[in-house]
Amino acid sequence: MGRDLAPGEFVMGIDIGGTNIVAGVLDHKYNLVGRCKKKTHGKNRGQSTEERVIRAANVALEIAGTPSLKAIGIGSPGPLDPIKGIIYDTPNLAWNNFPLADTIAKAFGVPCAVDNDVNMGTYGEWVFGDLKNCKDVLGVFPGTGIGGGIIIDGKMLQGFSGSAGEIGHMTIEVNGPFCGCGKRGCLEAVASRIAIAEQVAALAARHDAPYIFENCGTDLANIRSSSLAKAIEAGDKKVEAVVRKAAYYIGIAVGNLVNVLSPEAVVLGGGLVEAMKELYLQEVERGMKEHALPFVRKGVKLSAAKLGDDAVLMGAAKMVLERLKD
Ligand SMILES: [Zn+2]
């Protein structure tokens, strides 16, 4: 680490999310020297998602003083092909079999590689967080959906399909609520921010969540992670119970995955964890204790993500340099 770029060389990482696109230019020591955050769906409706990505990248480059880049790494929602750099189908970004890596490589005249955003977030935390000495790491990122990243023996697990780590669609409650994927009782259906917001909106409508009712109303889109954290601080007990249960469900999933993968470290990231670190660590630990075998979970380090908003772009920047070496 640190020997991939010589002094004066730069790399770019881009995080394409459902809400924001973040592009960052990193120097040879992986210091962020230029950064631009743009709404994924901005006011300029005529602009395609790829045009917005290119615009964000150009602004980040200008801020960094327009250095020449060695490569560009991108973390994007899937499903995607990390080898060919093709995004298969993301209705939210209006991409269908879209050659993202080639498009960006052409626009900037440098090599580009694409991988799943949560994989890149896990990779970023692994390389730049305090986990570098752990060879086996599980990353779990609850947010609007729930993604997972798995590092086995120092390598990101892609799987046969290239989509390994879809832990949001592990069945947690056989007869549970419907998930966006069409199945019932997926982890995402019981523990994502949408699942939490649905229950909290119902509480607010019944006047059982006074802080949420006054500050967010009952619209799911307005019940953000930060509002949930503030409601709990303000003493909304029923909101706290809902969030704790969701976090505990993640603990059940983590416990099961610990049994299968035997990781040395588990890192929790994403907006919900960022807003309520202690609560998430407590409940995931409880779920893990109850569902992982004592011998397998012994010594497993459970922690919250350190890089916050920049984990995906930093992981993606590092990943593209790793691939250049191959
Ligand atoms: Zn599902």
py3Dmol code that shows the C-alpha trace and the ligand (Angstrom):
import py3Dmol

protein = """\
ATOM      1  CA  MET A   1       0.000   0.000   0.000  1.00  0.00           C
ATOM      2  CA  GLY A   2       1.245   3.490  -0.859  1.00  0.00           C
ATOM      3  CA  ARG A   3       3.686   2.138  -3.484  1.00  0.00           C
ATOM      4  CA  ASP A   4       1.092   1.899  -6.245  1.00  0.00           C
ATOM      5  CA  LEU A   5       1.385   5.553  -7.224  1.00  0.00           C
ATOM      6  CA  ALA A   6       4.607   7.515  -7.494  1.00  0.00           C
ATOM      7  CA  PRO A   7       4.720  11.083  -6.165  1.00  0.00           C
ATOM      8  CA  GLY A   8       2.957  13.338  -8.678  1.00  0.00           C
ATOM      9  CA  GLU A   9       0.610  10.567  -9.839  1.00  0.00           C
ATOM     10  CA  PHE A  10      -3.133  10.714  -9.170  1.00  0.00           C
ATOM     11  CA  VAL A  11      -6.133   8.394  -9.274  1.00  0.00           C
ATOM     12  CA  MET A  12      -9.863   9.072  -9.221  1.00  0.00           C
ATOM     13  CA  GLY A  13     -12.602   7.219  -7.345  1.00  0.00           C
ATOM     14  CA  ILE A  14     -16.295   7.695  -8.101  1.00  0.00           C
ATOM     15  CA  ASP A  15     -19.240   6.603  -5.960  1.00  0.00           C
ATOM     16  CA  ILE A  16     -22.494   6.401  -7.902  1.00  0.00           C
ATOM     17  CA  GLY A  17     -25.409   6.167  -5.503  1.00  0.00           C
ATOM     18  CA  GLY A  18     -29.175   6.374  -5.861  1.00  0.00           C
ATOM     19  CA  THR A  19     -29.098   9.848  -4.270  1.00  0.00           C
ATOM     20  CA  ASN A  20     -25.628  11.294  -4.894  1.00  0.00           C
ATOM     21  CA  ILE A  21     -22.653  10.931  -7.220  1.00  0.00           C
ATOM     22  CA  VAL A  22     -19.345  11.645  -5.448  1.00  0.00           C
ATOM     23  CA  ALA A  23     -16.086  11.935  -7.389  1.00  0.00           C
ATOM     24  CA  GLY A  24     -12.733  12.317  -5.649  1.00  0.00           C
ATOM     25  CA  VAL A  25      -9.144  12.804  -6.861  1.00  0.00           C
ATOM     26  CA  LEU A  26      -6.503  11.160  -4.663  1.00  0.00           C
ATOM     27  CA  ASP A  27      -2.772  11.810  -4.629  1.00  0.00           C
ATOM     28  CA  HIS A  28      -0.082   9.112  -4.292  1.00  0.00           C
ATOM     29  CA  LYS A  29      -0.624   8.977  -0.524  1.00  0.00           C
ATOM     30  CA  TYR A  30      -4.395   8.641  -1.000  1.00  0.00           C
ATOM     31  CA  ASN A  31      -5.116  12.136   0.272  1.00  0.00           C
ATOM     32  CA  LEU A  32      -8.289  13.577  -1.195  1.00  0.00           C
ATOM     33  CA  VAL A  33      -7.168  16.633  -3.191  1.00  0.00           C
ATOM     34  CA  GLY A  34     -10.387  17.315  -5.117  1.00  0.00           C
ATOM     35  CA  ARG A  35     -13.948  16.233  -4.444  1.00  0.00           C
ATOM     36  CA  CYS A  36     -17.328  16.901  -6.024  1.00  0.00           C
ATOM     37  CA  LYS A  37     -20.736  15.714  -4.866  1.00  0.00           C
ATOM     38  CA  LYS A  38     -23.736  16.000  -7.195  1.00  0.00           C
ATOM     39  CA  LYS A  39     -27.335  14.836  -6.986  1.00  0.00           C
ATOM     40  CA  THR A  40     -27.843  11.686  -9.079  1.00  0.00           C
ATOM     41  CA  HIS A  41     -31.167  13.061 -10.279  1.00  0.00           C
ATOM     42  CA  GLY A  42     -30.575  16.784 -10.583  1.00  0.00           C
ATOM     43  CA  LYS A  43     -32.668  19.635 -11.916  1.00  0.00           C
ATOM     44  CA  ASN A  44     -31.202  19.315 -15.412  1.00  0.00           C
ATOM     45  CA  ARG A  45     -33.496  16.478 -16.489  1.00  0.00           C
ATOM     46  CA  GLY A  46     -32.096  16.327 -20.029  1.00  0.00           C
ATOM     47  CA  GLN A  47     -28.763  15.094 -18.651  1.00  0.00           C
ATOM     48  CA  SER A  48     -28.115  11.337 -18.587  1.00  0.00           C
ATOM     49  CA  THR A  49     -26.598   9.694 -15.502  1.00  0.00           C
ATOM     50  CA  GLU A  50     -23.285   9.180 -17.358  1.00  0.00           C
ATOM     51  CA  GLU A  51     -23.193  12.880 -18.270  1.00  0.00           C
ATOM     52  CA  ARG A  52     -23.658  13.749 -14.599  1.00  0.00           C
ATOM     53  CA  VAL A  53     -20.848  11.341 -13.634  1.00  0.00           C
ATOM     54  CA  ILE A  54     -18.509  12.951 -16.184  1.00  0.00           C
ATOM     55  CA  ARG A  55     -19.474  16.434 -14.963  1.00  0.00           C
ATOM     56  CA  ALA A  56     -18.793  15.524 -11.298  1.00  0.00           C
ATOM     57  CA  ALA A  57     -15.447  13.989 -12.294  1.00  0.00           C
ATOM     58  CA  ASN A  58     -14.457  17.127 -14.235  1.00  0.00           C
ATOM     59  CA  VAL A  59     -15.324  19.421 -11.321  1.00  0.00           C
ATOM     60  CA  ALA A  60     -13.286  17.237  -8.904  1.00  0.00           C
ATOM     61  CA  LEU A  61     -10.362  17.388 -11.388  1.00  0.00           C
ATOM     62  CA  GLU A  62     -10.593  21.194 -11.615  1.00  0.00           C
ATOM     63  CA  ILE A  63     -10.570  21.490  -7.819  1.00  0.00           C
ATOM     64  CA  ALA A  64      -7.478  19.251  -7.715  1.00  0.00           C
ATOM     65  CA  GLY A  65      -5.727  21.550 -10.230  1.00  0.00           C
ATOM     66  CA  THR A  66      -6.345  19.309 -13.285  1.00  0.00           C
ATOM     67  CA  PRO A  67      -3.627  16.720 -12.657  1.00  0.00           C
ATOM     68  CA  SER A  68      -3.262  13.865 -15.134  1.00  0.00           C
ATOM     69  CA  LEU A  69      -4.856  10.675 -13.844  1.00  0.00           C
ATOM     70  CA  LYS A  70      -3.508   7.159 -13.870  1.00  0.00           C
ATOM     71  CA  ALA A  71      -6.920   5.503 -13.713  1.00  0.00           C
ATOM     72  CA  ILE A  72     -10.539   5.848 -12.598  1.00  0.00           C
ATOM     73  CA  GLY A  73     -12.305   3.370 -10.300  1.00  0.00           C
ATOM     74  CA  ILE A  74     -16.085   3.388  -9.911  1.00  0.00           C
ATOM     75  CA  GLY A  75     -18.431   1.880  -7.312  1.00  0.00           C
ATOM     76  CA  SER A  76     -21.939   1.516  -8.743  1.00  0.00           C
ATOM     77  CA  PRO A  77     -25.156  -0.229  -7.728  1.00  0.00           C
ATOM     78  CA  GLY A  78     -25.540  -3.564  -9.517  1.00  0.00           C
ATOM     79  CA  PRO A  79     -26.209  -6.008 -10.939  1.00  0.00           C
ATOM     80  CA  LEU A  80     -23.058  -5.493 -12.966  1.00  0.00           C
ATOM     81  CA  ASP A  81     -20.137  -7.303 -14.577  1.00  0.00           C
ATOM     82  CA  PRO A  82     -16.978  -6.211 -12.762  1.00  0.00           C
ATOM     83  CA  ILE A  83     -14.724  -7.732 -15.436  1.00  0.00           C
ATOM     84  CA  LYS A  84     -16.355  -6.082 -18.460  1.00  0.00           C
ATOM     85  CA  GLY A  85     -17.482  -2.985 -16.571  1.00  0.00           C
ATOM     86  CA  ILE A  86     -21.068  -3.335 -17.787  1.00  0.00           C
ATOM     87  CA  ILE A  87     -24.079  -2.304 -15.685  1.00  0.00           C
ATOM     88  CA  TYR A  88     -26.857  -4.802 -16.404  1.00  0.00           C
ATOM     89  CA  ASP A  89     -30.002  -3.231 -15.121  1.00  0.00           C
ATOM     90  CA  THR A  90     -30.460  -0.323 -12.723  1.00  0.00           C
ATOM     91  CA  PRO A  91     -33.898   1.224 -13.310  1.00  0.00           C
ATOM     92  CA  ASN A  92     -33.046   3.980 -10.817  1.00  0.00           C
ATOM     93  CA  LEU A  93     -30.112   5.164 -12.965  1.00  0.00           C
ATOM     94  CA  ALA A  94     -31.784   4.353 -16.312  1.00  0.00           C
ATOM     95  CA  TRP A  95     -28.949   1.999 -17.327  1.00  0.00           C
ATOM     96  CA  ASN A  96     -29.520  -1.275 -19.131  1.00  0.00           C
ATOM     97  CA  ASN A  97     -26.506  -3.274 -20.364  1.00  0.00           C
ATOM     98  CA  PHE A  98     -24.603  -0.016 -20.208  1.00  0.00           C
ATOM     99  CA  PRO A  99     -20.793  -0.094 -20.836  1.00  0.00           C
ATOM    100  CA  LEU A 100     -19.924   2.269 -17.966  1.00  0.00           C
ATOM    101  CA  ALA A 101     -16.199   1.459 -17.727  1.00  0.00           C
ATOM    102  CA  ASP A 102     -15.649   1.950 -21.500  1.00  0.00           C
ATOM    103  CA  THR A 103     -17.691   5.171 -21.555  1.00  0.00           C
ATOM    104  CA  ILE A 104     -15.694   6.765 -18.728  1.00  0.00           C
ATOM    105  CA  ALA A 105     -12.364   5.404 -20.030  1.00  0.00           C
ATOM    106  CA  LYS A 106     -13.070   7.049 -23.411  1.00  0.00           C
ATOM    107  CA  ALA A 107     -14.188  10.342 -21.855  1.00  0.00           C
ATOM    108  CA  PHE A 108     -10.986  10.714 -19.817  1.00  0.00           C
ATOM    109  CA  GLY A 109      -8.470   8.682 -21.849  1.00  0.00           C
ATOM    110  CA  VAL A 110      -7.414   6.505 -18.877  1.00  0.00           C
ATOM    111  CA  PRO A 111      -8.187   2.926 -17.771  1.00  0.00           C
ATOM    112  CA  CYS A 112     -11.431   2.556 -15.823  1.00  0.00           C
ATOM    113  CA  ALA A 113     -12.845  -0.309 -13.751  1.00  0.00           C
ATOM    114  CA  VAL A 114     -16.265  -0.706 -12.158  1.00  0.00           C
ATOM    115  CA  ASP A 115     -17.399  -2.780  -9.202  1.00  0.00           C
ATOM    116  CA  ASN A 116     -20.344  -3.063  -6.867  1.00  0.00           C
ATOM    117  CA  ASP A 117     -20.638  -0.034  -4.557  1.00  0.00           C
ATOM    118  CA  VAL A 118     -20.901  -2.001  -1.316  1.00  0.00           C
ATOM    119  CA  ASN A 119     -17.938  -4.185  -2.318  1.00  0.00           C
ATOM    120  CA  MET A 120     -15.963  -0.994  -2.850  1.00  0.00           C
ATOM    121  CA  GLY A 121     -17.140   0.431   0.497  1.00  0.00           C
ATOM    122  CA  THR A 122     -15.981  -2.735   2.257  1.00  0.00           C
ATOM    123  CA  TYR A 123     -12.711  -2.651   0.321  1.00  0.00           C
ATOM    124  CA  GLY A 124     -12.175   1.016   1.251  1.00  0.00           C
ATOM    125  CA  GLU A 125     -12.760   0.284   4.925  1.00  0.00           C
ATOM    126  CA  TRP A 126     -10.472  -2.735   4.695  1.00  0.00           C
ATOM    127  CA  VAL A 127      -7.577  -0.860   3.117  1.00  0.00           C
ATOM    128  CA  PHE A 128      -7.929   2.555   4.751  1.00  0.00           C
ATOM    129  CA  GLY A 129      -9.777   1.747   8.006  1.00  0.00           C
ATOM    130  CA  ASP A 130      -8.153  -0.250  10.808  1.00  0.00           C
ATOM    131  CA  LEU A 131      -8.743  -3.632   9.169  1.00  0.00           C
ATOM    132  CA  LYS A 132      -5.749  -4.070   6.891  1.00  0.00           C
ATOM    133  CA  ASN A 133      -4.318  -6.863   9.022  1.00  0.00           C
ATOM    134  CA  CYS A 134      -7.523  -8.901   8.795  1.00  0.00           C
ATOM    135  CA  LYS A 135      -7.584 -11.297   5.840  1.00  0.00           C
ATOM    136  CA  ASP A 136     -11.259 -12.200   6.169  1.00  0.00           C
ATOM    137  CA  VAL A 137     -13.733  -9.357   6.495  1.00  0.00           C
ATOM    138  CA  LEU A 138     -17.504  -9.014   6.196  1.00  0.00           C
ATOM    139  CA  GLY A 139     -18.968  -5.563   5.431  1.00  0.00           C
ATOM    140  CA  VAL A 140     -22.666  -4.814   5.945  1.00  0.00           C
ATOM    141  CA  PHE A 141     -24.177  -1.531   4.758  1.00  0.00           C
ATOM    142  CA  PRO A 142     -27.815  -1.001   5.747  1.00  0.00           C
ATOM    143  CA  GLY A 143     -29.453   1.959   4.010  1.00  0.00           C
ATOM    144  CA  THR A 144     -32.293   2.291   1.505  1.00  0.00           C
ATOM    145  CA  GLY A 145     -31.409  -1.302   0.678  1.00  0.00           C
ATOM    146  CA  ILE A 146     -28.901  -3.568   2.442  1.00  0.00           C
ATOM    147  CA  GLY A 147     -25.659  -4.540   0.742  1.00  0.00           C
ATOM    148  CA  GLY A 148     -22.787  -6.731   1.803  1.00  0.00           C
ATOM    149  CA  GLY A 149     -19.143  -7.049   0.821  1.00  0.00           C
ATOM    150  CA  ILE A 150     -17.029 -10.120   1.559  1.00  0.00           C
ATOM    151  CA  ILE A 151     -13.237 -10.299   1.630  1.00  0.00           C
ATOM    152  CA  ILE A 152     -11.856 -13.827   1.819  1.00  0.00           C
ATOM    153  CA  ASP A 153      -8.157 -14.460   2.272  1.00  0.00           C
ATOM    154  CA  GLY A 154      -7.379 -10.880   1.281  1.00  0.00           C
ATOM    155  CA  LYS A 155      -9.506 -10.904  -1.881  1.00  0.00           C
ATOM    156  CA  MET A 156     -12.917  -9.444  -2.668  1.00  0.00           C
ATOM    157  CA  LEU A 157     -15.393 -12.278  -3.245  1.00  0.00           C
ATOM    158  CA  GLN A 158     -17.098 -11.846  -6.642  1.00  0.00           C
ATOM    159  CA  GLY A 159     -18.718 -15.268  -6.971  1.00  0.00           C
ATOM    160  CA  PHE A 160     -19.689 -17.109 -10.155  1.00  0.00           C
ATOM    161  CA  SER A 161     -22.238 -14.445 -11.144  1.00  0.00           C
ATOM    162  CA  GLY A 162     -20.037 -11.545 -10.083  1.00  0.00           C
ATOM    163  CA  SER A 163     -22.746 -10.541  -7.603  1.00  0.00           C
ATOM    164  CA  ALA A 164     -21.697 -12.315  -4.400  1.00  0.00           C
ATOM    165  CA  GLY A 165     -22.619 -10.527  -1.189  1.00  0.00           C
ATOM    166  CA  GLU A 166     -26.333  -9.857  -1.781  1.00  0.00           C
ATOM    167  CA  ILE A 167     -27.003 -10.268   1.910  1.00  0.00           C
ATOM    168  CA  GLY A 168     -30.057  -7.970   1.744  1.00  0.00           C
ATOM    169  CA  HIS A 169     -31.905 -10.861   0.147  1.00  0.00           C
ATOM    170  CA  MET A 170     -31.095 -13.532   2.735  1.00  0.00           C
ATOM    171  CA  THR A 171     -34.396 -14.889   4.037  1.00  0.00           C
ATOM    172  CA  ILE A 172     -34.690 -13.853   7.688  1.00  0.00           C
ATOM    173  CA  GLU A 173     -38.440 -14.385   8.284  1.00  0.00           C
ATOM    174  CA  VAL A 174     -39.991 -17.052   6.073  1.00  0.00           C
ATOM    175  CA  ASN A 175     -43.474 -15.514   6.230  1.00  0.00           C
ATOM    176  CA  GLY A 176     -42.282 -11.944   6.631  1.00  0.00           C
ATOM    177  CA  PRO A 177     -43.227  -8.873   4.600  1.00  0.00           C
ATOM    178  CA  PHE A 178     -42.653  -8.684   0.836  1.00  0.00           C
ATOM    179  CA  CYS A 179     -39.307  -7.437  -0.444  1.00  0.00           C
ATOM    180  CA  GLY A 180     -38.673  -5.320  -3.552  1.00  0.00           C
ATOM    181  CA  CYS A 181     -37.225  -8.467  -5.182  1.00  0.00           C
ATOM    182  CA  GLY A 182     -40.605 -10.230  -4.956  1.00  0.00           C
ATOM    183  CA  LYS A 183     -39.654 -12.664  -2.168  1.00  0.00           C
ATOM    184  CA  ARG A 184     -40.942 -12.548   1.385  1.00  0.00           C
ATOM    185  CA  GLY A 185     -39.001 -11.901   4.544  1.00  0.00           C
ATOM    186  CA  CYS A 186     -35.658 -10.793   3.056  1.00  0.00           C
ATOM    187  CA  LEU A 187     -33.316  -8.937   5.407  1.00  0.00           C
ATOM    188  CA  GLU A 188     -33.989  -5.803   3.349  1.00  0.00           C
ATOM    189  CA  ALA A 189     -37.749  -6.162   3.873  1.00  0.00           C
ATOM    190  CA  VAL A 190     -37.371  -6.161   7.669  1.00  0.00           C
ATOM    191  CA  ALA A 191     -34.276  -4.048   8.332  1.00  0.00           C
ATOM    192  CA  SER A 192     -33.653  -1.454   5.567  1.00  0.00           C
ATOM    193  CA  ARG A 193     -34.334   2.238   6.127  1.00  0.00           C
ATOM    194  CA  ILE A 194     -37.509   1.872   4.041  1.00  0.00           C
ATOM    195  CA  ALA A 195     -38.719  -0.993   6.281  1.00  0.00           C
ATOM    196  CA  ILE A 196     -37.990   1.096   9.388  1.00  0.00           C
ATOM    197  CA  ALA A 197     -39.577   4.242   7.911  1.00  0.00           C
ATOM    198  CA  GLU A 198     -42.756   2.313   7.033  1.00  0.00           C
ATOM    199  CA  GLN A 199     -43.259   1.247  10.633  1.00  0.00           C
ATOM    200  CA  VAL A 200     -42.255   4.620  12.060  1.00  0.00           C
ATOM    201  CA  ALA A 201     -44.633   6.444   9.672  1.00  0.00           C
ATOM    202  CA  ALA A 202     -47.465   4.257  10.971  1.00  0.00           C
ATOM    203  CA  LEU A 203     -46.466   5.122  14.553  1.00  0.00           C
ATOM    204  CA  ALA A 204     -46.412   8.827  13.649  1.00  0.00           C
ATOM    205  CA  ALA A 205     -49.856   8.599  12.060  1.00  0.00           C
ATOM    206  CA  ARG A 206     -51.147   7.129  15.346  1.00  0.00           C
ATOM    207  CA  HIS A 207     -49.347   9.857  17.349  1.00  0.00           C
ATOM    208  CA  ASP A 208     -47.058   7.249  18.886  1.00  0.00           C
ATOM    209  CA  ALA A 209     -43.906   8.962  17.569  1.00  0.00           C
ATOM    210  CA  PRO A 210     -44.262  12.642  18.521  1.00  0.00           C
ATOM    211  CA  TYR A 211     -40.813  13.823  17.332  1.00  0.00           C
ATOM    212  CA  ILE A 212     -41.237  12.188  13.917  1.00  0.00           C
ATOM    213  CA  PHE A 213     -44.817  13.441  13.543  1.00  0.00           C
ATOM    214  CA  GLU A 214     -43.802  17.039  14.275  1.00  0.00           C
ATOM    215  CA  ASN A 215     -40.547  17.097  12.288  1.00  0.00           C
ATOM    216  CA  CYS A 216     -41.005  14.664   9.388  1.00  0.00           C
ATOM    217  CA  GLY A 217     -44.731  13.961   9.067  1.00  0.00           C
ATOM    218  CA  THR A 218     -45.731  10.540   7.781  1.00  0.00           C
ATOM    219  CA  ASP A 219     -44.034  10.580   4.358  1.00  0.00           C
ATOM    220  CA  LEU A 220     -41.490   7.711   4.166  1.00  0.00           C
ATOM    221  CA  ALA A 221     -39.062   9.785   2.083  1.00  0.00           C
ATOM    222  CA  ASN A 222     -38.783  12.369   4.878  1.00  0.00           C
ATOM    223  CA  ILE A 223     -37.973   9.833   7.599  1.00  0.00           C
ATOM    224  CA  ARG A 224     -34.187   9.863   7.167  1.00  0.00           C
ATOM    225  CA  SER A 225     -31.528   8.169   9.316  1.00  0.00           C
ATOM    226  CA  SER A 226     -30.681  11.467  11.042  1.00  0.00           C
ATOM    227  CA  SER A 227     -34.365  12.071  11.952  1.00  0.00           C
ATOM    228  CA  LEU A 228     -34.602   8.577  13.444  1.00  0.00           C
ATOM    229  CA  ALA A 229     -31.502   9.273  15.552  1.00  0.00           C
ATOM    230  CA  LYS A 230     -32.941  12.591  16.750  1.00  0.00           C
ATOM    231  CA  ALA A 231     -36.323  11.013  17.571  1.00  0.00           C
ATOM    232  CA  ILE A 232     -34.569   8.396  19.718  1.00  0.00           C
ATOM    233  CA  GLU A 233     -32.524  11.107  21.468  1.00  0.00           C
ATOM    234  CA  ALA A 234     -35.753  13.038  22.069  1.00  0.00           C
ATOM    235  CA  GLY A 235     -37.176   9.955  23.818  1.00  0.00           C
ATOM    236  CA  ASP A 236     -39.520   8.398  21.219  1.00  0.00           C
ATOM    237  CA  LYS A 237     -39.445   4.917  22.794  1.00  0.00           C
ATOM    238  CA  LYS A 238     -41.493   3.193  20.113  1.00  0.00           C
ATOM    239  CA  VAL A 239     -39.216   4.526  17.381  1.00  0.00           C
ATOM    240  CA  GLU A 240     -36.242   3.195  19.318  1.00  0.00           C
ATOM    241  CA  ALA A 241     -37.890  -0.237  19.577  1.00  0.00           C
ATOM    242  CA  VAL A 242     -38.452  -0.341  15.798  1.00  0.00           C
ATOM    243  CA  VAL A 243     -34.843   0.628  14.991  1.00  0.00           C
ATOM    244  CA  ARG A 244     -33.442  -1.787  17.593  1.00  0.00           C
ATOM    245  CA  LYS A 245     -35.438  -4.640  16.113  1.00  0.00           C
ATOM    246  CA  ALA A 246     -34.196  -3.808  12.591  1.00  0.00           C
ATOM    247  CA  ALA A 247     -30.607  -3.671  13.864  1.00  0.00           C
ATOM    248  CA  TYR A 248     -31.110  -6.996  15.652  1.00  0.00           C
ATOM    249  CA  TYR A 249     -32.301  -8.572  12.372  1.00  0.00           C
ATOM    250  CA  ILE A 250     -28.990  -7.464  10.861  1.00  0.00           C
ATOM    251  CA  GLY A 251     -27.316  -9.165  13.813  1.00  0.00           C
ATOM    252  CA  ILE A 252     -29.128 -12.413  12.957  1.00  0.00           C
ATOM    253  CA  ALA A 253     -27.888 -12.183   9.356  1.00  0.00           C
ATOM    254  CA  VAL A 254     -24.365 -11.381  10.553  1.00  0.00           C
ATOM    255  CA  GLY A 255     -24.461 -14.330  12.978  1.00  0.00           C
ATOM    256  CA  ASN A 256     -25.408 -16.678  10.141  1.00  0.00           C
ATOM    257  CA  LEU A 257     -22.711 -15.264   7.886  1.00  0.00           C
ATOM    258  CA  VAL A 258     -20.117 -15.560  10.645  1.00  0.00           C
ATOM    259  CA  ASN A 259     -20.922 -19.279  10.862  1.00  0.00           C
ATOM    260  CA  VAL A 260     -20.453 -19.701   7.103  1.00  0.00           C
ATOM    261  CA  LEU A 261     -17.474 -17.398   6.435  1.00  0.00           C
ATOM    262  CA  SER A 262     -15.679 -17.184   9.785  1.00  0.00           C
ATOM    263  CA  PRO A 263     -14.494 -13.597   9.284  1.00  0.00           C
ATOM    264  CA  GLU A 264     -11.964 -11.957  11.570  1.00  0.00           C
ATOM    265  CA  ALA A 265     -13.747  -8.598  11.385  1.00  0.00           C
ATOM    266  CA  VAL A 266     -17.262  -7.362  10.669  1.00  0.00           C
ATOM    267  CA  VAL A 267     -17.634  -3.713   9.669  1.00  0.00           C
ATOM    268  CA  LEU A 268     -20.979  -1.922   9.654  1.00  0.00           C
ATOM    269  CA  GLY A 269     -21.450   1.132   7.425  1.00  0.00           C
ATOM    270  CA  GLY A 270     -24.087   3.236   5.686  1.00  0.00           C
ATOM    271  CA  GLY A 271     -26.332   6.075   6.811  1.00  0.00           C
ATOM    272  CA  LEU A 272     -28.252   4.268   9.561  1.00  0.00           C
ATOM    273  CA  VAL A 273     -25.093   3.049  11.298  1.00  0.00           C
ATOM    274  CA  GLU A 274     -23.399   6.422  10.860  1.00  0.00           C
ATOM    275  CA  ALA A 275     -26.366   8.106  12.604  1.00  0.00           C
ATOM    276  CA  MET A 276     -26.770   5.533  15.425  1.00  0.00           C
ATOM    277  CA  LYS A 277     -23.426   3.766  15.863  1.00  0.00           C
ATOM    278  CA  GLU A 278     -23.824   2.621  19.441  1.00  0.00           C
ATOM    279  CA  LEU A 279     -27.333   1.247  18.989  1.00  0.00           C
ATOM    280  CA  TYR A 280     -26.319  -0.673  15.857  1.00  0.00           C
ATOM    281  CA  LEU A 281     -23.178  -2.105  17.421  1.00  0.00           C
ATOM    282  CA  GLN A 282     -25.143  -3.252  20.497  1.00  0.00           C
ATOM    283  CA  GLU A 283     -27.970  -4.947  18.602  1.00  0.00           C
ATOM    284  CA  VAL A 284     -25.774  -6.530  15.922  1.00  0.00           C
ATOM    285  CA  GLU A 285     -23.510  -7.875  18.662  1.00  0.00           C
ATOM    286  CA  ARG A 286     -26.553  -9.331  20.445  1.00  0.00           C
ATOM    287  CA  GLY A 287     -27.877 -10.950  17.240  1.00  0.00           C
ATOM    288  CA  MET A 288     -24.429 -12.267  16.378  1.00  0.00           C
ATOM    289  CA  LYS A 289     -23.972 -13.756  19.861  1.00  0.00           C
ATOM    290  CA  GLU A 290     -27.308 -15.529  19.689  1.00  0.00           C
ATOM    291  CA  HIS A 291     -26.873 -16.878  16.156  1.00  0.00           C
ATOM    292  CA  ALA A 292     -23.186 -17.589  15.623  1.00  0.00           C
ATOM    293  CA  LEU A 293     -21.484 -20.630  17.142  1.00  0.00           C
ATOM    294  CA  PRO A 294     -19.337 -19.619  20.144  1.00  0.00           C
ATOM    295  CA  PHE A 295     -16.153 -21.073  18.661  1.00  0.00           C
ATOM    296  CA  VAL A 296     -16.605 -19.294  15.313  1.00  0.00           C
ATOM    297  CA  ARG A 297     -17.547 -15.891  16.740  1.00  0.00           C
ATOM    298  CA  LYS A 298     -14.788 -15.876  19.346  1.00  0.00           C
ATOM    299  CA  GLY A 299     -12.497 -12.886  18.806  1.00  0.00           C
ATOM    300  CA  VAL A 300     -14.485 -11.465  15.847  1.00  0.00           C
ATOM    301  CA  LYS A 301     -13.950  -7.693  15.766  1.00  0.00           C
ATOM    302  CA  LEU A 302     -17.206  -5.806  15.234  1.00  0.00           C
ATOM    303  CA  SER A 303     -16.824  -2.125  14.354  1.00  0.00           C
ATOM    304  CA  ALA A 304     -18.508   0.819  12.656  1.00  0.00           C
ATOM    305  CA  ALA A 305     -17.108   2.204   9.385  1.00  0.00           C
ATOM    306  CA  LYS A 306     -14.426   4.881   9.667  1.00  0.00           C
ATOM    307  CA  LEU A 307     -14.473   6.557   6.227  1.00  0.00           C
ATOM    308  CA  GLY A 308     -18.140   7.623   6.165  1.00  0.00           C
ATOM    309  CA  ASP A 309     -19.135   9.136   2.828  1.00  0.00           C
ATOM    310  CA  ASP A 310     -15.789   8.477   1.119  1.00  0.00           C
ATOM    311  CA  ALA A 311     -15.463   4.704   1.691  1.00  0.00           C
ATOM    312  CA  VAL A 312     -16.811   3.739  -1.758  1.00  0.00           C
ATOM    313  CA  LEU A 313     -14.766   6.191  -3.819  1.00  0.00           C
ATOM    314  CA  MET A 314     -11.571   5.414  -1.908  1.00  0.00           C
ATOM    315  CA  GLY A 315     -12.138   1.670  -2.243  1.00  0.00           C
ATOM    316  CA  ALA A 316     -12.852   2.069  -5.968  1.00  0.00           C
ATOM    317  CA  ALA A 317      -9.673   4.129  -6.497  1.00  0.00           C
ATOM    318  CA  LYS A 318      -7.599   1.456  -4.778  1.00  0.00           C
ATOM    319  CA  MET A 319      -9.358  -1.356  -6.665  1.00  0.00           C
ATOM    320  CA  VAL A 320      -8.623   0.081 -10.122  1.00  0.00           C
ATOM    321  CA  LEU A 321      -4.917   0.399  -9.239  1.00  0.00           C
ATOM    322  CA  GLU A 322      -4.888  -3.222  -8.028  1.00  0.00           C
ATOM    323  CA  ARG A 323      -6.365  -4.319 -11.335  1.00  0.00           C
ATOM    324  CA  LEU A 324      -3.780  -2.357 -13.332  1.00  0.00           C
ATOM    325  CA  LYS A 325      -1.118  -4.455 -11.617  1.00  0.00           C
ATOM    326  CA  ASP A 326      -2.671  -7.735 -12.771  1.00  0.00           C
TER     327      ASP A 326
END
"""
ligand_1 = """\
1
ZN
Zn -35.380 -9.544 -1.407
"""
view = py3Dmol.view(width=600, height=400)
view.addModel(protein, "pdb")
view.setStyle({"model": 0}, {"cartoon": {"style": "trace"}})
view.addModel(ligand_1, "xyz")
view.setStyle({"model": 1}, {"stick": {}})
view.zoomTo()
view.show()
